[in-house]
Amino acid sequence: MVKGIGRMAGAAVVGGIAIFGGVTATGDDTTRDESGEIVEGGGLGVFAMQDGDCFILPDEEYVQSVEAVACTTPHDGQKFATVTVSYVGEYDEQAIYNSAGERCVAEFEGFVGQTWEQSALYLDAFYPAEDGWADGQREALCLIIPNPELGEMLTFDAEGSGR
């Protein structure tokens, strides 16, 4: 758990080890409708994820791509924002994660329709790995996840859900 953030679970780090279906960090093998919603899942690079995209996580610490799915099917998480990490020092995974968490909490209510503190949903983030940080990568992806202690998956679209 992260000190000061409370309900954020351990983060997956955007790096380059887990690649779903051969998709790179910017690839998108999904089928989307005219509104941009995923209607047929597939490999999705983390840098191609759009706000509202639902996904299944690979069992890896370093993630380059995920399996994207329609939000009506069971899923591990949903991306809801991209934020710039405010931490400016040398690579410090905990400081970067905490900074991402603070920024994600600030974006949560606008997506879900409920404050993070009052919500039953949890937060997590994809954030730069050490090599990405050294290359100047400063963006983090904010994720909605289910309560990790329950071991359940999400089965709904969290956008505007008020949960």
Sine and cosine of phi, psi and omega as CSV:
sin_phi,cos_phi,sin_psi,cos_psi,sin_omega,cos_omega
0.00,0.00,0.42,-0.91,-0.03,-1.00
-0.98,-0.18,0.78,-0.63,0.01,-1.00
-0.92,0.39,0.69,-0.72,0.08,-1.00
1.00,0.06,-0.29,0.96,0.01,-1.00
-0.98,-0.18,-0.50,0.87,0.08,-1.00
1.00,0.09,-1.00,0.01,-0.17,-0.98
-1.00,-0.08,0.24,0.97,0.09,-1.00
-0.98,0.19,0.71,-0.70,0.04,-1.00
-1.00,0.01,0.02,-1.00,0.03,-1.00
-0.89,0.46,0.71,-0.70,-0.09,-1.00
-1.00,0.06,0.49,-0.87,0.22,-0.98
-1.00,0.00,0.68,-0.73,-0.08,-1.00
-0.99,-0.13,0.76,-0.65,0.06,-1.00
-0.94,0.33,0.87,-0.49,-0.04,-1.00
-0.58,-0.81,-1.00,0.05,-0.02,-1.00
0.17,-0.98,0.39,0.92,-0.04,-1.00
-0.99,-0.15,-0.82,0.57,-0.04,-1.00
-0.99,0.12,0.85,-0.53,0.02,-1.00
-0.80,-0.60,0.89,-0.45,-0.03,-1.00
-0.99,0.10,0.84,-0.54,0.09,-1.00
0.84,0.55,0.46,0.89,0.03,-1.00
0.98,0.22,0.14,0.99,-0.03,-1.00
-0.99,0.14,0.73,-0.69,0.04,-1.00
-0.98,0.18,0.01,-1.00,-0.04,-1.00
-0.89,0.46,-0.35,0.94,-0.01,-1.00
-0.92,-0.39,0.05,1.00,-0.04,-1.00
-0.98,0.18,0.38,-0.92,0.02,-1.00
-0.55,-0.84,0.96,-0.27,0.03,-1.00
-0.98,-0.21,0.32,0.95,0.00,-1.00
-1.00,0.05,0.26,-0.97,0.17,-0.99
-0.93,-0.37,0.79,-0.62,-0.03,-1.00
-0.89,-0.46,0.48,-0.88,0.09,-1.00
-0.99,0.12,-0.04,-1.00,-0.07,-1.00
-0.89,0.46,-0.37,0.93,0.04,-1.00
-1.00,0.05,-0.11,0.99,-0.01,-1.00
1.00,-0.09,-0.01,1.00,0.00,-1.00
-0.97,0.25,0.64,-0.77,0.01,-1.00
-0.95,0.32,0.83,-0.55,0.04,-1.00
-0.94,-0.35,-0.35,0.94,0.09,-1.00
-0.66,-0.75,0.86,-0.51,-0.09,-1.00
-0.94,0.34,0.13,-0.99,0.02,-1.00
0.18,-0.98,-0.04,-1.00,0.04,-1.00
-0.91,0.42,0.64,-0.77,-0.02,-1.00
-0.60,-0.80,0.88,-0.47,0.06,-1.00
-0.92,0.40,0.59,-0.80,-0.06,-1.00
-0.88,0.48,-0.50,0.87,0.01,-1.00
-0.99,0.11,-0.06,1.00,0.09,-1.00
-0.98,-0.21,-0.07,1.00,-0.02,-1.00
-0.91,0.41,0.67,-0.74,0.06,-1.00
-0.96,-0.28,0.42,-0.91,0.08,-1.00
-0.83,0.55,0.74,-0.67,-0.02,-1.00
0.99,-0.15,-0.21,0.98,0.00,-1.00
-0.93,0.36,0.72,-0.70,0.05,-1.00
-0.97,-0.24,0.48,-0.88,-0.15,-0.99
-0.41,-0.91,0.30,-0.95,0.15,-0.99
-0.95,-0.31,0.75,-0.66,0.00,-1.00
-1.00,0.08,0.62,-0.78,0.17,-0.98
-0.96,0.26,0.30,-0.95,0.01,-1.00
-1.00,0.05,0.87,0.50,-0.03,-1.00
-0.71,-0.71,0.47,-0.88,0.06,-1.00
-0.98,0.22,-0.64,0.77,-0.01,-1.00
-0.98,-0.20,0.83,-0.56,-0.15,-0.99
-0.85,-0.52,0.78,-0.63,0.10,-1.00
-0.95,-0.32,-0.52,0.86,0.00,-1.00
-0.52,-0.85,0.31,-0.95,-0.02,-1.00
-0.75,-0.67,0.18,-0.98,0.16,-0.99
-1.00,-0.04,0.92,-0.38,0.02,-1.00
-0.99,0.10,0.59,-0.81,0.00,-1.00
-0.65,-0.76,0.30,-0.95,0.14,-0.99
-0.91,0.42,0.60,-0.80,-0.07,-1.00
-0.93,0.38,-0.21,0.98,0.03,-1.00
-0.99,0.12,-0.14,0.99,0.06,-1.00
-0.98,-0.19,0.41,-0.91,0.00,-1.00
-0.83,0.55,0.69,-0.72,-0.04,-1.00
-0.51,-0.86,0.37,-0.93,-0.03,-1.00
-0.99,0.14,-0.43,0.90,-0.07,-1.00
-0.18,-0.98,0.13,-0.99,0.02,-1.00
-0.61,-0.79,0.80,-0.60,0.05,-1.00
-0.97,0.25,0.71,-0.70,0.02,-1.00
-0.80,-0.60,-0.17,0.99,0.03,-1.00
-0.23,-0.97,0.37,-0.93,0.19,-0.98
-0.89,-0.46,0.79,-0.62,-0.04,-1.00
-0.80,-0.60,0.39,-0.92,0.10,-0.99
-1.00,-0.07,0.79,-0.62,0.01,-1.00
-0.93,0.36,0.77,-0.64,-0.05,-1.00
-1.00,0.10,-0.31,0.95,0.03,-1.00
-0.89,0.45,0.68,-0.73,-0.10,-1.00
-0.84,-0.54,0.05,1.00,-0.07,-1.00
-0.99,0.12,-0.22,-0.98,0.10,-0.99
-0.89,0.46,0.27,-0.96,-0.05,-1.00
-0.84,0.54,0.85,-0.53,0.04,-1.00
-0.60,-0.80,0.99,-0.17,-0.13,-0.99
-0.81,0.59,-0.70,0.71,-0.03,-1.00
-0.91,0.41,-0.67,0.74,0.01,-1.00
-0.91,0.42,-0.63,0.78,0.03,-1.00
-0.92,0.40,-0.71,0.71,0.02,-1.00
-0.89,0.46,-0.70,0.72,0.03,-1.00
-0.89,0.46,-0.67,0.74,0.02,-1.00
-0.89,0.45,-0.69,0.72,0.05,-1.00
-0.88,0.48,-0.69,0.73,0.00,-1.00
-0.86,0.51,-0.69,0.72,0.03,-1.00
-0.87,0.49,-0.68,0.73,0.00,-1.00
-0.92,0.38,-0.61,0.79,0.00,-1.00
-0.93,0.38,-0.64,0.77,0.05,-1.00
-0.85,0.53,-0.65,0.76,-0.01,-1.00
-0.91,0.42,-0.45,0.89,-0.03,-1.00
-1.00,-0.04,-0.26,0.96,-0.17,-0.99
-0.86,0.51,-0.79,0.61,-0.10,-1.00
-0.87,0.49,-0.62,0.79,0.01,-1.00
-0.89,0.45,-0.44,0.90,0.01,-1.00
-1.00,-0.03,-0.73,0.68,-0.11,-0.99
-1.00,0.08,-0.55,0.84,-0.07,-1.00
1.00,0.00,0.31,0.95,-0.01,-1.00
-0.50,-0.87,0.59,-0.81,0.04,-1.00
-0.92,0.40,0.48,-0.88,0.00,-1.00
-0.88,0.48,-0.63,0.78,-0.03,-1.00
-0.90,0.44,-0.50,0.86,-0.03,-1.00
-0.99,-0.12,-0.11,0.99,-0.08,-1.00
-0.99,0.13,0.46,-0.89,0.12,-0.99
-1.00,0.09,-0.15,0.99,-0.03,-1.00
-1.00,0.07,0.39,-0.92,0.00,-1.00
-0.93,-0.38,0.26,-0.97,0.01,-1.00
-0.91,-0.42,0.43,-0.90,0.17,-0.99
-0.45,-0.89,0.02,-1.00,0.00,-1.00
-0.44,-0.90,0.54,-0.84,0.27,-0.96
-1.00,-0.07,0.73,-0.68,-0.03,-1.00
-0.63,-0.78,0.27,-0.96,-0.10,-0.99
-0.88,0.47,0.66,-0.75,0.18,-0.98
-0.97,0.22,0.14,-0.99,-0.09,-1.00
-0.85,0.52,-0.66,0.75,0.00,-1.00
-0.92,0.38,-0.61,0.80,0.06,-1.00
-0.91,0.40,-0.64,0.77,0.03,-1.00
-0.88,0.48,-0.69,0.72,0.02,-1.00
-0.89,0.46,-0.49,0.87,0.02,-1.00
-1.00,0.06,0.06,1.00,0.06,-1.00
1.00,-0.09,0.12,0.99,0.02,-1.00
-0.95,0.32,0.81,-0.59,-0.05,-1.00
-0.77,-0.64,0.09,1.00,-0.01,-1.00
-1.00,-0.02,0.56,-0.83,0.10,-0.99
-0.81,-0.58,0.53,-0.85,0.04,-1.00
-0.97,-0.22,0.81,-0.59,-0.01,-1.00
-1.00,0.06,0.72,-0.70,-0.09,-1.00
-0.79,-0.61,0.64,-0.77,0.17,-0.99
-0.99,-0.11,0.75,-0.67,0.02,-1.00
-0.74,-0.68,0.34,-0.94,0.09,-1.00
-0.97,0.26,0.18,-0.98,0.06,-1.00
-0.86,0.51,0.91,-0.42,-0.06,-1.00
-0.90,0.43,-0.37,0.93,0.00,-1.00
-0.96,0.27,-0.36,0.93,-0.02,-1.00
-1.00,0.04,-0.34,0.94,0.02,-1.00
0.92,0.39,0.37,0.93,-0.01,-1.00
-0.98,-0.19,0.23,-0.97,0.07,-1.00
-0.96,-0.28,0.33,-0.94,0.13,-0.99
-0.97,0.23,0.53,-0.85,0.00,-1.00
-0.73,-0.68,0.35,0.94,-0.05,-1.00
-0.53,-0.85,0.25,-0.97,0.09,-1.00
-1.00,0.08,0.88,-0.48,-0.05,-1.00
-0.97,0.24,-0.30,0.95,-0.04,-1.00
-0.88,0.47,0.85,-0.52,0.01,-1.00
0.93,0.36,0.19,0.98,-0.10,-1.00
-0.97,0.25,-0.36,0.93,-0.03,-1.00
0.93,0.37,0.25,0.97,-0.04,-1.00
-1.00,0.09,0.00,0.00,0.00,0.00
